């Protein structure tokens, strides 16, 4: 209590400076302490500190301009996903830390055979905020690559890269053998490799695949190095999509290129029914 009384005697500007050194949740909670704290917690001095250093550039890239009356309102609005770069990327601030998250749409990725309508279709679905998603018709070699500059991300932060997908009821051949996944930072020793299964939830499809392929699946799996065998899981924000973690990396202070990929090129069997929304890169230590 003595500590709180002492702070209450400080000028509002000093309290604002102190709060700007905390975190967005702490600043919000502090508004309950007193009227001085409440005024300080609403000030632009505090919320300017929580916004990313390049927020002016981010605002210039928004697909739809934001109209706000304060830096706090701007911060809160940017915590909701916003389309940028002509609607091909999605930006969001982490509400706990103020750190940057990006999602690159399927159009921003390099997907094998994606320009061939016999292999892929580009369609619009209501569950996606992007205008198009990529739906796999059939291919024998599946390759998905994405990249992002670390300068776009928050420094001194551990990030995870996630492939955002759906698996249709008509899916086939996707998890007959594991896909190889990787995240690599250029000019760095940071390389994260593993394997993953694009699981199909339809048990009838699984039975049909076993009948069709027989024991060939075990033979195909032997061609792939052992890994952790990750599988997609439902996203915690309940947006109706699934995500598969491709790997993680630590972003320091420089500007490097992060390359992310999923590849299944050793089975040579037909596969289809995968729907790709994009790849999201977000802080791993954020609370949900």
C-alpha positions as CSV (number, residue, x, y, z in Angstrom):
1,X,0.0,0.0,0.0
2,X,2.9,2.4,0.8
3,X,4.2,1.7,-2.7
4,X,0.9,2.7,-4.4
5,X,0.5,5.8,-2.2
6,X,4.0,6.9,-3.3
7,X,3.2,6.4,-7.0
8,X,0.0,8.4,-6.6
9,X,2.0,11.4,-5.6
10,X,3.9,11.4,-8.9
11,X,2.8,13.7,-11.8
12,X,0.7,12.0,-14.5
13,X,3.5,12.3,-17.0
14,X,5.8,10.3,-14.7
15,X,3.2,7.6,-14.2
16,X,2.7,7.4,-18.0
17,X,6.4,6.9,-18.5
18,X,6.4,4.1,-15.9
19,X,3.4,2.4,-17.4
20,X,5.0,2.5,-20.9
21,X,7.7,0.2,-19.5
22,X,5.2,-2.5,-18.6
23,X,2.9,-4.4,-20.9
24,X,-0.5,-3.7,-22.5
25,X,-2.4,-5.9,-19.9
26,X,-0.6,-4.3,-17.0
27,X,-1.4,-0.8,-18.3
28,X,-5.1,-1.7,-18.5
29,X,-5.1,-3.2,-15.0
30,X,-3.4,-0.1,-13.5
31,X,-6.3,2.1,-14.5
32,X,-8.1,0.6,-11.5
33,X,-5.6,2.0,-9.0
34,X,-6.6,5.6,-9.0
35,X,-7.8,8.5,-11.2
36,X,-4.2,9.5,-11.9
37,X,-3.4,6.0,-13.0
38,X,-6.5,5.8,-15.1
39,X,-5.6,9.0,-17.0
40,X,-2.0,7.9,-17.4
41,X,-3.1,4.5,-18.7
42,X,-5.2,6.1,-21.4
43,X,-2.4,8.4,-22.6
44,X,-0.8,8.2,-26.0
45,X,2.6,8.2,-24.3
46,X,1.9,4.7,-23.0
47,X,0.3,3.2,-26.1
48,X,2.8,4.7,-28.5
49,X,5.4,2.6,-26.7
50,X,3.4,-0.6,-27.2
51,X,2.9,-0.1,-30.9
52,X,5.5,-1.5,-33.2
53,X,8.2,0.9,-34.4
54,X,7.1,0.5,-38.0
55,X,3.4,1.0,-37.3
56,X,3.2,4.0,-39.7
57,X,4.3,1.7,-42.5
58,X,1.8,-0.9,-41.5
59,X,-1.0,1.6,-41.5
60,X,0.0,2.7,-45.0
61,X,-0.4,-0.9,-46.2
62,X,-3.8,-1.6,-44.8
63,X,-6.5,-2.7,-47.3
64,X,-9.0,-0.5,-45.4
65,X,-7.9,2.6,-43.5
66,X,-8.4,2.8,-39.7
67,X,-10.1,5.8,-38.2
68,X,-9.2,6.1,-34.5
69,X,-9.1,8.7,-31.8
70,X,-6.2,7.5,-29.7
71,X,-3.1,5.4,-29.7
72,X,-4.8,2.9,-27.3
73,X,-7.7,2.5,-29.7
74,X,-5.2,2.0,-32.6
75,X,-3.4,-0.7,-30.6
76,X,-6.7,-2.5,-29.8
77,X,-7.9,-2.3,-33.4
78,X,-4.6,-3.7,-34.7
79,X,-5.0,-6.7,-32.3
80,X,-7.8,-7.8,-34.6
81,X,-6.5,-9.3,-37.9
82,X,-6.3,-6.7,-40.7
83,X,-5.7,-7.3,-44.4
84,X,-2.6,-5.6,-45.9
85,X,-0.7,-5.5,-49.1
86,X,-3.7,-5.6,-51.4
87,X,-5.4,-8.3,-49.3
88,X,-2.6,-10.8,-49.8
89,X,-1.3,-10.7,-46.2
90,X,-2.9,-10.4,-42.8
91,X,-1.4,-8.4,-39.9
92,X,-2.2,-8.7,-36.2
93,X,-0.6,-7.4,-33.0
94,X,-0.3,-9.8,-30.1
95,X,-2.6,-8.4,-27.4
96,X,-0.4,-9.5,-24.5
97,X,3.0,-8.3,-25.8
98,X,2.3,-5.9,-28.8
99,X,4.5,-8.1,-31.0
100,X,3.9,-8.5,-34.7
101,X,2.2,-11.5,-36.4
102,X,1.7,-12.0,-40.1
103,X,-0.2,-14.5,-42.2
104,X,0.7,-14.9,-45.9
105,X,-2.2,-15.9,-48.1
106,X,-1.9,-18.9,-50.4
107,X,-1.4,-16.5,-53.3
108,X,1.8,-15.3,-51.5
109,X,3.2,-18.9,-51.3
110,X,5.0,-21.0,-53.9
111,X,2.9,-24.1,-54.4
112,X,3.9,-26.7,-56.9
113,X,1.5,-26.9,-60.0
114,X,-0.8,-24.2,-58.4
115,X,-1.2,-22.4,-61.8
116,X,-2.4,-25.6,-63.5
117,X,-6.2,-25.9,-63.1
118,X,-6.0,-29.7,-63.5
119,X,-4.1,-29.9,-60.2
120,X,-5.3,-26.9,-58.1
121,X,-8.4,-24.7,-58.0
122,X,-8.5,-21.2,-56.6
123,X,-11.8,-20.5,-54.9
124,X,-13.4,-18.2,-52.3
125,X,-14.9,-19.6,-49.1
126,X,-16.7,-17.7,-46.3
127,X,-14.4,-19.1,-43.6
128,X,-11.4,-17.2,-45.0
129,X,-10.7,-13.5,-44.8
130,X,-8.6,-13.8,-47.9
131,X,-10.3,-13.5,-51.3
132,X,-9.0,-16.8,-52.5
133,X,-7.7,-20.1,-51.1
134,X,-6.0,-23.0,-52.9
135,X,-7.7,-26.4,-53.1
136,X,-5.8,-29.4,-54.2
137,X,-7.5,-31.5,-56.8
138,X,-4.7,-34.1,-57.4
139,X,-0.9,-34.1,-57.5
140,X,1.8,-36.7,-56.9
141,X,4.4,-34.2,-55.7
142,X,3.2,-31.7,-53.0
143,X,5.5,-28.7,-52.3
144,X,4.5,-25.6,-50.4
145,X,7.1,-22.8,-49.7
146,X,6.8,-19.5,-48.0
147,X,9.2,-16.8,-46.9
148,X,9.3,-13.6,-44.8
149,X,11.9,-11.0,-43.8
150,X,12.8,-10.9,-40.2
151,X,12.7,-7.1,-40.3
152,X,8.9,-7.3,-40.5
153,X,8.8,-9.2,-37.2
154,X,9.4,-8.1,-33.6
155,X,13.1,-8.3,-32.5
156,X,14.4,-10.6,-29.8
157,X,11.3,-12.9,-30.0
158,X,10.8,-16.6,-30.6
159,X,8.4,-17.2,-33.5
160,X,6.6,-20.2,-34.8
161,X,5.5,-20.8,-38.4
162,X,2.1,-22.5,-39.0
163,X,0.5,-23.9,-42.2
164,X,-3.2,-23.0,-42.0
165,X,-5.3,-25.6,-43.7
166,X,-8.5,-27.6,-44.0
167,X,-8.8,-31.2,-45.1
168,X,-12.0,-31.9,-47.1
169,X,-14.2,-34.9,-46.7
170,X,-13.0,-36.0,-50.2
171,X,-9.4,-36.0,-49.2
172,X,-7.2,-38.9,-50.3
173,X,-3.5,-39.9,-50.1
174,X,-2.5,-36.9,-47.9
175,X,-1.2,-39.0,-44.9
176,X,-0.2,-42.1,-46.6
177,X,3.3,-41.1,-45.8
178,X,4.7,-38.2,-43.8
179,X,5.5,-34.9,-45.3
180,X,8.9,-33.2,-44.6
181,X,8.6,-29.8,-42.9
182,X,11.3,-27.2,-42.3
183,X,12.0,-23.6,-41.1
184,X,15.3,-22.1,-42.0
185,X,16.8,-18.7,-41.4
186,X,19.3,-17.5,-44.0
187,X,22.8,-16.7,-43.0
188,X,22.2,-18.5,-39.8
189,X,22.7,-21.9,-38.2
190,X,19.0,-21.9,-37.3
191,X,17.4,-24.9,-39.1
192,X,14.3,-26.7,-37.8
193,X,13.4,-30.0,-39.6
194,X,10.8,-32.6,-38.9
195,X,7.9,-34.6,-40.4
196,X,4.2,-34.3,-40.3
197,X,1.0,-36.2,-41.3
198,X,-1.8,-34.4,-43.1
199,X,-4.4,-36.4,-41.2
200,X,-7.8,-37.0,-42.8
201,X,-10.5,-37.1,-40.1
202,X,-12.9,-39.2,-42.2
203,X,-12.6,-42.8,-41.1
204,X,-14.3,-44.1,-44.2
205,X,-11.7,-42.4,-46.4
206,X,-9.0,-44.0,-44.2
207,X,-10.5,-47.5,-44.7
208,X,-10.8,-46.9,-48.5
209,X,-7.1,-45.8,-48.6
210,X,-6.0,-49.0,-46.7
211,X,-7.9,-51.1,-49.2
212,X,-6.6,-49.2,-52.2
213,X,-2.9,-48.9,-51.2
214,X,-2.6,-52.1,-49.1
215,X,0.9,-52.4,-47.5
216,X,2.4,-49.9,-49.9
217,X,2.1,-47.2,-47.2
218,X,4.7,-48.9,-45.0
219,X,7.1,-49.2,-47.9
220,X,6.7,-45.5,-48.8
221,X,7.2,-44.4,-45.2
222,X,10.6,-46.1,-45.1
223,X,11.8,-43.5,-47.6
224,X,11.4,-40.7,-45.1
225,X,13.7,-39.9,-42.2
226,X,12.2,-40.4,-38.8
227,X,10.8,-37.2,-37.3
228,X,8.3,-36.1,-34.7
229,X,5.3,-36.9,-36.9
230,X,3.3,-33.7,-36.1
231,X,-0.4,-33.5,-37.1
232,X,-2.7,-30.5,-37.7
233,X,-4.8,-29.3,-34.8
234,X,-7.7,-26.9,-34.5
235,X,-6.7,-23.3,-34.1
236,X,-7.3,-21.8,-30.6
237,X,-9.1,-18.7,-31.9
238,X,-11.9,-20.9,-33.2
239,X,-11.8,-19.6,-36.8
240,X,-12.7,-23.0,-38.2
241,X,-9.3,-23.7,-39.6
242,X,-6.5,-26.2,-38.6
243,X,-2.9,-25.4,-38.2
244,X,0.3,-27.5,-38.6
245,X,3.5,-26.1,-36.9
246,X,6.3,-26.2,-39.5
247,X,8.9,-25.2,-37.0
248,X,10.2,-22.2,-35.0
249,X,13.1,-19.7,-34.9
250,X,14.5,-16.9,-32.8
251,X,14.4,-13.4,-34.4
252,X,17.2,-11.3,-33.3
253,X,17.9,-7.7,-34.4
254,X,19.1,-8.1,-38.1
255,X,17.2,-8.5,-41.4
256,X,17.3,-12.1,-42.7
257,X,15.0,-14.3,-44.8
258,X,13.0,-17.0,-43.1
259,X,12.1,-19.9,-45.4
260,X,9.3,-22.3,-44.5
261,X,8.2,-25.4,-46.3
262,X,6.2,-28.6,-46.4
263,X,7.2,-31.2,-49.0
264,X,6.0,-34.7,-49.9
265,X,7.8,-35.7,-53.0
266,X,9.0,-39.3,-52.3
267,X,5.7,-41.2,-52.4
268,X,4.8,-40.5,-56.1
269,X,1.2,-41.4,-55.2
270,X,-1.9,-39.2,-56.0
271,X,-3.2,-37.0,-53.2
272,X,-5.9,-34.4,-53.0
273,X,-8.5,-32.6,-50.9
274,X,-6.1,-30.2,-49.1
275,X,-7.3,-26.6,-48.7
276,X,-4.6,-24.0,-48.0
277,X,-5.3,-20.6,-46.5
278,X,-1.7,-19.6,-45.9
279,X,1.2,-19.6,-43.5
280,X,1.1,-17.7,-40.2
281,X,4.2,-16.5,-38.4
282,X,3.5,-15.5,-34.8
283,X,5.2,-15.2,-31.4
284,X,5.4,-18.5,-29.6
285,X,5.5,-17.2,-26.1
286,X,2.2,-15.2,-26.3
287,X,-0.7,-16.1,-24.0
288,X,-4.1,-16.8,-25.6
